[in-house]
Amino acid sequence: MRFIDRHDAGRELAKRLLTLKDKNPVVLALPRGGVPVGFEVAQSLGAPLDLILVRKIGAPHEEELAIGAIADGDDPELVTDPRLVRDLNVSQDYLDDAKSAALKEIERRRRAYFGDRKAVDIAGHTAIIVDDGIATGATMLAALHATRRRNPARIVLAVPVASAEAVRRLRREVDELVCLYTPQVFLAVGQFYRQFPQLRDAEVVSFLDRSRAAVSAPSSSENHT
């Protein structure tokens, strides 16, 4: 056990990111589990909180094994693990069907989380991408590719815990990687949390609303001085 819950992990992670407070940061969390972590980081840095909508592509008959992922964007890119696709003999038809289903779920989440609100513009900003942990890195890799296309000044990947394999795989994809804990044995992200509940869509929306209110509050008060 390493963290009490995602809020505890987010507060610990934020301490390592305080040097970015003056670097025009935007925090991008992966829902659902990454949102409470990202919320704490955004609060500490006084930064906007937004989301990266990304969906894992599971292996045939073994959904928990990620063979790839796809992230939201103008031209959504399916990122796969070529070795797993080859070893499991995954067909192109399967990948096409999985991509279509993933994009439908991404669209559902976009409507649920954002409504008519547009994504935060990250061009020229320091994009801090946050999740509650990384096992294989397939989902995060898709998120990083999608983020790079939005022209941030820098990309910082920040997570409380990740497998050593994922850290090696992802370090070359970002300008900076911050990981608090890289255990020798990594079975699942949840094993490093005392409390690791599943989040509901309504909770994600609540975190976004609270973060927007916190970021806008200082400017509102300044207008009255």
C-alpha positions as CSV (number, residue, x, y, z in Angstrom):
1,M,0.0,0.0,0.0
2,R,1.3,3.4,-0.9
3,F,-1.5,5.9,-1.0
4,I,-4.7,6.4,1.1
5,D,-6.8,7.3,-1.9
6,R,-6.5,9.3,-5.2
7,H,-6.7,12.6,-3.4
8,D,-3.8,11.7,-1.2
9,A,-1.9,10.6,-4.3
10,G,-2.7,13.9,-6.1
11,R,-1.5,16.0,-3.2
12,E,1.8,14.1,-3.0
13,L,2.2,14.4,-6.7
14,A,1.5,18.1,-6.6
15,K,4.5,18.7,-4.3
16,R,6.8,17.4,-7.0
17,L,5.2,19.7,-9.6
18,L,5.3,23.1,-7.8
19,T,8.2,24.2,-10.0
20,L,5.7,24.3,-12.9
21,K,3.4,26.7,-11.3
22,D,4.8,29.7,-13.2
23,K,5.1,27.7,-16.5
24,N,1.5,28.4,-17.7
25,P,0.3,24.9,-16.8
26,V,-2.9,23.1,-17.8
27,V,-3.7,19.8,-16.1
28,L,-5.1,17.1,-18.3
29,A,-6.6,14.1,-16.5
30,L,-7.6,10.7,-17.9
31,P,-11.1,9.9,-16.7
32,R,-12.3,8.5,-14.6
33,G,-9.6,7.5,-12.1
34,G,-7.2,10.2,-13.0
35,V,-9.6,13.0,-12.4
36,P,-9.4,13.2,-8.5
37,V,-5.6,13.1,-8.8
38,G,-5.6,15.8,-11.5
39,F,-8.0,17.9,-9.4
40,E,-5.5,18.0,-6.5
41,V,-2.7,18.9,-8.8
42,A,-4.7,21.7,-10.5
43,Q,-5.7,23.1,-7.2
44,S,-2.1,23.2,-5.9
45,L,-0.8,24.9,-9.1
46,G,-3.8,27.2,-9.6
47,A,-4.2,25.7,-13.1
48,P,-7.2,24.8,-15.3
49,L,-8.3,21.2,-15.2
50,D,-9.4,19.5,-18.4
51,L,-9.7,15.9,-19.6
52,I,-8.2,13.6,-22.3
53,L,-10.8,11.2,-23.4
54,V,-9.1,7.9,-24.3
55,R,-10.3,4.3,-24.4
56,K,-8.4,1.1,-24.1
57,I,-8.7,-1.6,-26.7
58,G,-8.8,-5.0,-25.0
59,A,-7.6,-8.2,-26.5
60,P,-10.2,-10.7,-28.0
61,H,-11.8,-12.7,-25.1
62,E,-9.5,-10.9,-22.6
63,E,-10.7,-7.3,-22.3
64,E,-8.4,-6.4,-19.4
65,L,-5.3,-7.0,-21.6
66,A,-4.7,-3.8,-23.5
67,I,-3.5,-4.3,-27.0
68,G,-3.9,-0.6,-27.8
69,A,-6.0,2.5,-27.2
70,I,-7.5,5.5,-29.0
71,A,-7.8,9.1,-27.9
72,D,-10.2,11.9,-28.8
73,G,-9.2,14.4,-31.3
74,D,-9.8,15.8,-34.8
75,D,-8.2,12.7,-36.4
76,P,-8.4,10.0,-33.7
77,E,-5.4,7.7,-33.8
78,L,-5.5,4.0,-32.8
79,V,-2.2,3.2,-31.1
80,T,-1.5,-0.5,-30.8
81,D,1.1,-2.8,-29.4
82,P,2.5,-4.5,-32.5
83,R,3.9,-7.4,-30.6
84,L,0.7,-8.2,-28.8
85,V,-1.4,-7.8,-32.0
86,R,1.0,-10.2,-33.8
87,D,1.3,-12.8,-31.0
88,L,-2.5,-12.9,-30.4
89,N,-3.2,-12.9,-34.1
90,V,-5.6,-10.0,-33.8
91,S,-7.4,-9.3,-37.1
92,Q,-7.8,-5.9,-38.7
93,D,-11.6,-6.4,-38.6
94,Y,-11.4,-6.8,-34.9
95,L,-9.3,-3.6,-34.5
96,D,-11.7,-1.7,-36.8
97,D,-14.8,-2.8,-34.8
98,A,-13.0,-2.1,-31.5
99,K,-12.0,1.4,-32.7
100,S,-15.6,2.2,-33.7
101,A,-17.0,1.0,-30.4
102,A,-14.3,3.1,-28.5
103,L,-15.1,6.2,-30.5
104,K,-18.8,5.8,-29.6
105,E,-18.0,5.6,-25.9
106,I,-15.7,8.6,-26.2
107,E,-18.5,10.6,-27.8
108,R,-20.9,9.6,-25.0
109,R,-18.4,10.7,-22.4
110,R,-17.8,14.0,-24.2
111,R,-21.5,14.8,-24.0
112,A,-21.7,13.7,-20.4
113,Y,-18.6,15.6,-19.2
114,F,-18.6,18.7,-21.3
115,G,-22.0,19.4,-22.8
116,D,-21.5,22.4,-25.0
117,R,-18.2,23.5,-23.3
118,K,-15.1,23.5,-25.4
119,A,-11.8,21.9,-24.4
120,V,-9.2,24.2,-22.8
121,D,-6.7,25.5,-25.4
122,I,-3.3,24.1,-24.5
123,A,-1.3,25.6,-27.4
124,G,1.8,27.2,-25.9
125,H,1.0,25.9,-22.4
126,T,2.8,23.3,-20.3
127,A,0.5,20.3,-20.5
128,I,0.6,18.2,-17.4
129,I,-1.0,14.8,-18.1
130,V,-2.2,12.9,-15.0
131,D,-3.6,9.5,-14.2
132,D,-3.9,7.5,-11.0
133,G,-1.4,5.0,-12.3
134,I,0.0,3.3,-15.4
135,A,0.3,-0.5,-15.9
136,T,1.3,-1.2,-19.5
137,G,1.3,2.4,-20.9
138,A,-0.9,1.6,-24.0
139,T,-3.7,4.0,-23.0
140,M,-1.3,6.7,-21.9
141,L,0.6,6.5,-25.2
142,A,-2.5,7.3,-27.1
143,A,-3.2,10.2,-24.8
144,L,0.3,11.6,-25.3
145,H,0.0,11.3,-29.1
146,A,-3.3,13.2,-29.1
147,T,-1.9,15.9,-26.8
148,R,1.2,16.5,-28.9
149,R,-1.1,17.3,-31.8
150,R,-2.5,20.2,-29.8
151,N,0.8,22.0,-29.8
152,P,1.6,22.5,-26.1
153,A,4.9,24.1,-25.3
154,R,5.9,21.1,-23.2
155,I,4.4,17.8,-22.1
156,V,4.9,16.6,-18.6
157,L,3.6,13.2,-17.6
158,A,2.9,12.9,-13.9
159,V,1.6,9.9,-12.1
160,P,1.7,8.5,-8.5
161,V,2.7,5.0,-9.6
162,A,3.7,3.2,-12.7
163,S,5.3,0.0,-13.8
164,A,9.0,0.1,-14.7
165,E,8.2,-1.1,-18.2
166,A,5.7,1.7,-18.7
167,V,8.1,4.4,-17.4
168,R,10.8,3.2,-19.9
169,R,8.2,3.1,-22.7
170,L,6.8,6.5,-22.1
171,R,9.8,8.6,-21.0
172,R,10.9,9.2,-24.6
173,E,7.5,10.5,-25.5
174,V,7.5,13.5,-23.1
175,D,9.6,16.4,-22.1
176,E,9.5,15.4,-18.4
177,L,8.2,12.4,-16.5
178,V,7.4,12.5,-12.8
179,C,6.5,9.2,-11.1
180,L,6.5,8.9,-7.3
181,Y,6.7,5.2,-7.1
182,T,8.0,2.5,-9.5
183,P,7.5,-0.9,-7.7
184,Q,9.4,-4.0,-8.6
185,V,6.2,-6.0,-8.7
186,F,3.2,-4.4,-10.4
187,L,0.0,-6.3,-10.7
188,A,-2.6,-3.6,-10.9
189,V,-2.9,0.1,-10.1
190,G,-5.4,-0.5,-7.3
191,Q,-3.0,-2.5,-5.2
192,F,-1.2,0.7,-4.3
193,Y,-4.3,2.4,-2.9
194,R,-6.1,1.7,0.4
195,Q,-9.3,3.1,-1.1
196,F,-9.8,2.7,-4.8
197,P,-13.5,3.1,-5.7
198,Q,-14.9,3.3,-9.2
199,L,-15.9,6.8,-10.1
200,R,-19.2,7.8,-11.7
201,D,-19.7,10.2,-14.5
202,A,-21.4,12.7,-12.2
203,E,-18.3,12.8,-10.0
204,V,-16.1,13.7,-12.9
205,V,-18.4,16.5,-13.8
206,S,-18.4,17.7,-10.2
207,F,-14.6,17.8,-10.2
208,L,-14.5,19.8,-13.4
209,D,-17.1,22.3,-12.1
210,R,-15.2,22.8,-8.8
211,S,-12.0,23.3,-10.6
212,R,-13.4,25.9,-13.0
213,A,-14.9,27.8,-10.1
214,A,-11.6,27.8,-8.2
215,V,-9.7,29.1,-11.3
216,S,-12.2,31.8,-12.1
217,A,-12.6,33.0,-8.5
218,P,-9.4,35.1,-8.3
219,S,-10.2,37.0,-11.5
220,S,-13.8,37.6,-10.3
221,S,-12.6,39.1,-7.0
222,E,-10.0,41.3,-8.9
223,N,-12.8,42.8,-10.9
224,H,-14.4,44.1,-7.8
225,T,-11.4,45.7,-6.3
